[in-house]
């Protein structure tokens, strides 16, 4: 953000929108959707407490994707090829969009039976690729699996994202519940008995106009603990904590830039629980160390390789940003905040490893945005990550080595370069169900 730019407040958009006025069919569908969602909210007292699904435990058996174009087709295909036993559910805006991806599956020799498609309604086609954020998987008190959507999100990148959960449960037959809380799925991370919640999400649930004081934060923490049945650990508030732990002058809804509350706008971009004991946290200094080992000829070679893959604009843009970062002087963007988060987690008894992280303005290049699995393979306990690859081997390989050094099996997933300037990677693109 430039020195003269004013911070943009984050806006909560309710999950039951104002009734559309045109065309007539859209108006009717809008009314029906509003009624259905309001009824779920009114009946929530039946489900005051659910158990939110883990982001680390068990093998992944199904991944839900959303496709609004071809940006991430390479990543989708790479994931499907490297996880042949994982079922895929893909939400698409139209039959044409579906058929386009079917052709790419056929070209990659992936059986069409691997993928179940959910086609949005003709007046409900404005979906984004970000399957992570509009809902979470939970288990209701009766033991049945359910899909829980928030009362509202910070924003909906696709206007129809608010309706994707409805389409999913209409296909799967699962129950859909609306939470009275505001959250994005990417700002919640679950491992064991712990639910890690980003500071932005905490602030968005403080009554409007009130400060993020310790008492107000604790009230929100208790709501999340009651709702999801986990111990809540708040992550963030790294810039204005005083000696008493006061989170400082944050008004609800958030009236400053997201980075003032959290190092990055979603927890899954910089903070990765790997199991009940270990957390990976982004580290810009590690990225700079790798870049300093790369000479001018290597940068030129990587630029040529990226442009040769048809990613000229994104490739050249990120390489130019990495050059600037390599030559930068003084403190690194977000380094202090991320170091503070690492220190906070160590103080709570967690083992912390640091992985490469880089941010070009608001745009993150994240090796934290992974899918994590913990499972038994015979007598061996395995921790495994599906790790984004950006086509810059020096950084990609260091990220792999860091995880492997921690005893973690790595499955590289190609094709994530376009996500940098769309502000997400593998975890953002997926919502998973586990064994």
C-alpha positions in Angstrom: 0.0 0.0 0.0 1.4 3.4 -1.0 2.1 6.0 1.7 -0.8 8.2 0.6 -3.4 5.4 0.0 -6.2 5.0 2.5 -6.8 1.5 3.9 -9.9 -0.2 2.6 -12.3 -1.6 5.2 -13.2 -5.2 4.9 -16.9 -5.7 4.2 -19.1 -8.5 5.5 -21.5 -9.7 2.9 -24.4 -11.8 4.4 -25.0 -15.3 3.0 -28.6 -14.4 2.4 -28.4 -11.5 -0.2 -31.0 -8.9 -1.1 -33.6 -10.3 -3.4 -32.7 -9.8 -7.0 -35.2 -7.8 -9.1 -34.5 -9.1 -12.6 -35.0 -11.3 -14.4 -38.1 -12.8 -13.0 -36.6 -16.3 -12.6 -33.6 -14.9 -10.8 -35.9 -13.0 -8.4 -37.9 -16.2 -7.6 -34.7 -18.2 -7.1 -33.3 -15.5 -4.9 -36.5 -15.5 -2.7 -36.3 -19.3 -2.3 -32.6 -19.2 -1.4 -33.1 -16.5 1.1 -36.0 -18.4 2.8 -34.1 -21.6 2.9 -31.0 -20.0 4.4 -33.0 -18.1 6.9 -34.8 -21.2 8.0 -31.4 -22.9 8.5 -30.3 -20.0 10.6 -33.5 -20.0 12.6 -33.2 -23.7 13.3 -29.5 -23.5 14.4 -30.3 -24.0 18.0 -30.5 -27.7 17.1 -26.9 -27.5 16.1 -25.3 -25.1 18.6 -22.3 -27.4 18.7 -20.8 -29.4 15.9 -17.4 -31.0 15.4 -15.4 -29.3 12.7 -13.5 -31.7 10.4 -9.7 -31.9 10.8 -7.3 -30.4 8.2 -4.6 -32.9 9.1 -5.9 -36.2 10.3 -6.7 -39.2 8.1 -6.3 -39.8 4.4 -8.2 -37.6 2.0 -10.8 -39.6 0.1 -12.6 -36.8 -1.8 -11.6 -33.3 -2.9 -14.2 -30.7 -4.0 -13.0 -28.2 -6.6 -14.6 -25.1 -8.3 -13.7 -24.2 -11.9 -14.5 -20.8 -13.4 -12.0 -21.0 -16.2 -8.8 -22.8 -17.2 -6.3 -20.9 -14.9 -5.7 -23.9 -12.6 -6.3 -26.9 -15.0 -2.7 -27.9 -14.9 -2.9 -28.0 -11.1 -6.2 -29.9 -11.1 -4.8 -32.5 -13.5 -1.5 -32.7 -11.6 -3.4 -33.4 -8.4 -5.6 -36.0 -10.0 -2.6 -37.8 -11.5 -0.7 -37.8 -8.2 -3.7 -38.9 -6.1 -5.3 -41.7 -8.2 -7.5 -43.0 -5.3 -9.0 -39.6 -4.4 -12.4 -38.9 -5.8 -13.0 -35.5 -7.3 -16.2 -33.4 -7.2 -16.0 -30.4 -9.4 -18.5 -27.5 -9.3 -18.7 -25.8 -12.7 -20.8 -22.8 -13.9 -22.1 -24.5 -17.1 -22.1 -27.7 -19.2 -19.7 -26.1 -21.6 -17.3 -25.5 -18.8 -17.7 -29.2 -17.8 -17.1 -30.5 -21.3 -14.0 -28.4 -21.6 -12.4 -30.0 -18.6 -13.6 -33.5 -19.6 -11.5 -33.1 -22.7 -8.5 -32.2 -20.6 -9.0 -35.3 -18.5 -9.2 -37.4 -21.6 -6.0 -35.9 -22.9 -4.3 -36.7 -19.6 -5.7 -40.3 -19.7 -7.7 -39.7 -16.5 -10.9 -41.8 -16.4 -14.0 -39.6 -16.5 -15.5 -41.8 -13.7 -12.9 -40.1 -11.4 -14.9 -36.8 -11.4 -18.4 -36.0 -10.4 -19.6 -32.7 -11.8 -22.1 -30.3 -10.2 -23.4 -27.7 -12.6 -24.6 -24.5 -11.2 -28.0 -23.0 -12.2 -28.2 -20.8 -15.3 -28.7 -17.7 -13.1 -26.1 -18.8 -10.6 -22.9 -19.1 -12.6 -20.6 -16.4 -11.1 -18.4 -18.8 -9.0 -14.7 -18.4 -8.2 -12.1 -21.1 -8.0 -11.8 -20.8 -4.2 -13.6 -23.9 -2.9 -12.0 -23.6 0.6 -13.7 -20.5 2.0 -17.6 -20.6 1.7 -18.2 -23.6 3.9 -16.5 -26.2 6.2 -17.2 -29.9 6.8 -18.6 -30.8 10.2 -20.2 -33.7 12.1 -23.5 -32.9 13.7 -24.4 -34.1 17.3 -26.3 -37.0 15.8 -23.1 -38.2 14.3 -24.0 -37.4 10.7 -21.7 -35.5 8.4 -22.9 -32.0 7.4 -21.8 -28.9 5.5 -21.7 -25.7 7.5 -21.7 -22.3 5.8 -21.0 -19.1 7.7 -23.6 -16.4 8.3 -21.4 -14.2 6.1 -17.8 -13.9 4.7 -15.4 -11.1 4.5 -16.2 -11.0 0.8 -17.5 -13.4 -1.9 -15.0 -13.3 -4.8 -17.8 -14.9 -7.0 -21.3 -13.7 -6.3 -22.6 -17.3 -6.6 -20.0 -18.7 -4.2 -22.6 -18.1 -1.4 -24.8 -20.8 -3.2 -22.2 -23.5 -3.9 -22.9 -25.3 -0.6 -26.6 -25.5 -1.5 -25.7 -27.2 -4.8 -23.3 -29.6 -3.2 -25.7 -30.9 -0.6 -28.4 -31.1 -3.2 -26.1 -33.6 -4.9 -24.7 -35.5 -1.9 -27.8 -35.6 0.3 -25.9 -34.2 3.2 -27.3 -31.7 5.7 -26.5 -28.0 5.2 -26.3 -25.8 8.4 -25.8 -22.1 8.6 -23.6 -20.9 11.4 -24.3 -17.6 13.2 -20.6 -16.9 12.9 -18.7 -15.0 10.2 -15.7 -16.8 8.7 -13.7 -17.8 5.6 -12.7 -21.4 5.7 -9.1 -20.5 4.9 -8.8 -18.5 8.1 -9.6 -21.7 10.2 -7.1 -24.5 10.6 -8.0 -27.7 12.6 -5.6 -30.3 14.0 -6.4 -32.6 16.9 -8.2 -30.7 19.6 -7.1 -27.3 18.4 -8.9 -24.9 16.1 -6.6 -22.1 15.0 -8.5 -19.0 14.1 -7.0 -16.0 12.3 -7.3 -12.6 14.0 -9.3 -11.1 11.1 -12.0 -13.7 11.7 -12.1 -12.9 15.4 -12.5 -9.2 14.7 -15.3 -9.8 12.2 -17.3 -11.5 14.9 -16.9 -8.7 17.5 -20.1 -6.5 17.6 -19.9 -3.6 15.2 -18.0 -0.6 16.6 -16.4 -2.4 19.5 -12.7 -2.7 19.9 -10.7 -6.0 19.9 -10.0 -5.8 23.6 -9.0 -9.0 25.4 -12.5 -9.3 26.9 -14.2 -8.9 23.5 -11.8 -11.3 21.8 -12.4 -13.9 24.5 -16.2 -13.7 24.0 -15.7 -14.5 20.3 -13.2 -17.3 21.2 -15.9 -18.8 23.4 -18.4 -18.7 20.6 -16.1 -20.5 18.3 -15.3 -23.1 21.0 -19.0 -23.7 21.6 -19.8 -23.9 17.9 -17.0 -26.2 16.8 -16.1 -28.3 19.9 -12.4 -27.5 19.8 -9.9 -25.5 21.8 -9.4 -22.2 20.0 -6.0 -20.7 19.5 -6.0 -17.2 18.0 -3.3 -16.4 15.5 -2.3 -12.9 14.6 -2.6 -9.5 16.3 1.1 -9.2 15.7 1.4 -5.4 15.4 -0.3 -3.8 18.3 0.0 -6.1 21.3 0.9 -4.3 24.5 2.7 -5.8 27.6 -0.7 -7.0 28.9 -1.5 -8.8 25.7 -4.1 -6.2 24.6 -4.9 -6.7 20.9 -5.1 -2.9 20.4 -7.3 -0.5 18.5 -9.1 -2.7 16.0 -12.7 -1.9 15.4 -15.3 -4.4 14.2 -15.8 -4.8 11.3 -12.1 -4.4 10.5 -11.4 -0.7 9.8 -7.8 -1.1 8.7 -5.9 -3.2 6.2 -6.0 -7.0 6.8 -2.2 -7.1 7.4 -2.6 -5.0 10.5 -4.4 -7.9 12.2 -2.7 -10.9 10.5 0.6 -11.1 8.6 -1.5 -12.3 5.6 -5.2 -12.2 4.9 -5.9 -16.0 5.4 -4.3 -18.3 7.9 -3.7 -21.1 5.4 -1.3 -18.9 3.4 1.3 -18.6 6.1 0.4 -21.1 8.9 0.2 -24.9 8.5 -0.5 -27.3 11.3 1.2 -30.5 10.1 0.1 -32.7 13.1 -0.9 -32.2 16.7 2.7 -31.0 17.6 4.3 -29.3 14.5 3.4 -26.1 12.6 5.0 -24.8 9.5 5.2 -21.0 9.2 6.3 -18.8 6.3 9.7 -17.2 6.3 10.6 -14.4 3.9 14.2 -14.5 5.0 14.5 -18.1 3.8 13.2 -17.0 0.4 15.8 -14.2 0.2 18.6 -16.6 1.2 17.7 -18.8 -1.8 17.4 -15.9 -4.2 20.8 -14.6 -3.2 22.3 -17.9 -4.4 20.7 -17.4 -7.8 22.8 -15.4 -10.3 21.5 -13.2 -13.2 21.8 -16.1 -15.7 19.6 -18.3 -13.6 16.9 -15.6 -13.3 17.0 -15.2 -17.1 16.8 -19.0 -17.6 13.8 -19.2 -15.3 12.0 -16.4 -17.1 12.5 -18.2 -20.4 11.2 -21.4 -19.0 8.1 -19.8 -17.5 7.3 -17.9 -20.6 7.7 -21.1 -22.6 5.0 -22.7 -20.6 2.5 -20.1 -21.7 2.6 -18.2 -18.4 4.6 -15.2 -19.7 2.7 -12.5 -17.9 2.6 -14.2 -14.5 6.1 -15.6 -14.9 7.8 -12.4 -15.8 5.9 -10.5 -13.2 6.9 -12.8 -10.3 10.5 -13.0 -11.5 10.7 -9.2 -11.6 9.2 -9.1 -8.1 11.7 -11.7 -6.9 14.6 -9.7 -8.3 13.4 -6.6 -6.4 13.1 -8.6 -3.3 16.6 -10.1 -3.7 18.0 -6.6 -3.9 15.9 -5.0 -1.2 17.5 -3.4 1.8 16.3 -3.3 5.4 13.5 -5.3 7.0 11.6 -7.8 4.8 7.8 -7.5 4.4 5.9 -9.4 7.1 9.1 -10.9 8.5 8.6 -9.4 12.0 5.0 -10.5 12.1 5.7 -14.0 10.9 8.6 -14.3 13.4 6.2 -13.2 16.1 3.7 -15.9 15.1 6.4 -18.5 15.2 7.6 -17.3 18.6 4.0 -17.3 19.9 3.5 -20.9 18.8 6.8 -22.1 20.3 5.7 -20.5 23.6 2.6 -22.6 23.4 4.7 -25.7 23.1 4.5 -26.4 19.4 7.5 -27.4 17.3 7.9 -24.9 14.5 9.5 -25.3 11.1 10.0 -22.4 8.6 9.2 -22.7 4.9 9.9 -20.2 2.0 7.4 -17.4 1.8 7.2 -14.4 -0.5 4.6 -11.6 -1.0 4.5 -9.1 -3.9 2.3 -6.4 -2.4 -0.9 -8.3 -1.5 0.0 -11.3 -3.6 1.4 -14.4 -1.8 3.8 -17.1 -3.1 3.0 -19.6 -0.4 4.5 -23.1 0.3 2.1 -23.2 3.4 -1.0 -23.5 1.2 -0.8 -27.3 1.2 -3.0 -30.3 1.8 -1.9 -32.3 4.9 -2.6 -36.0 5.7 -1.6 -38.1 8.7 -2.3 -41.8 8.5 -1.0 -45.3 9.2 0.8 -47.2 6.4 1.2 -50.6 7.9 3.0 -50.0 11.1 4.4 -46.6 10.0 2.8 -43.3 10.9 3.0 -41.1 7.8 2.7 -37.3 7.6 2.2 -36.2 4.0 1.8 -32.9 2.2 0.6 -32.1 -1.3 2.9 -29.1 -2.0 2.4 -26.3 -4.6 5.1 -25.9 -7.2 5.6 -22.6 -9.0 8.1 -23.5 -11.7 11.1 -21.9 -10.0 13.2 -25.0 -9.1 15.5 -23.2 -6.6 12.5 -22.3 -4.4 10.4 -25.3 -5.1 13.2 -27.7 -4.2 14.1 -25.9 -1.0 10.4 -26.1 0.1 10.4 -29.8 -0.6 13.7 -30.3 1.4 12.4 -28.3 4.4 9.4 -30.6 4.7 11.4 -33.7 4.0 13.9 -32.7 6.7 11.0 -32.6 9.2 10.2 -36.2 8.3 7.3 -35.4 6.0 6.5 -37.1 2.7 6.0 -34.6 -0.1 3.9 -34.9 -3.2 4.7 -32.0 -5.6 1.7 -30.4 -7.4 2.5 -28.5 -10.5 0.7 -25.5 -12.1 0.2 -23.2 -9.1 2.0 -20.1 -10.6 -1.2 -18.5 -11.7 -2.4 -18.5 -8.1 0.2 -16.0 -6.9 -1.6 -13.0 -8.6 -5.1 -14.5 -7.8 -4.1 -14.7 -4.1 -4.2 -18.4 -3.5 -2.8 -21.9 -4.0 -3.6 -25.6 -3.4 -5.5 -25.4 -0.1 -7.5 -22.4 -1.3 -8.6 -24.3 -4.3 -9.8 -27.4 -2.5 -12.2 -28.6 0.2 -11.6 -32.1 1.3 -13.4 -35.1 2.9 -11.4 -37.6 4.8 -11.6 -41.3 5.7 
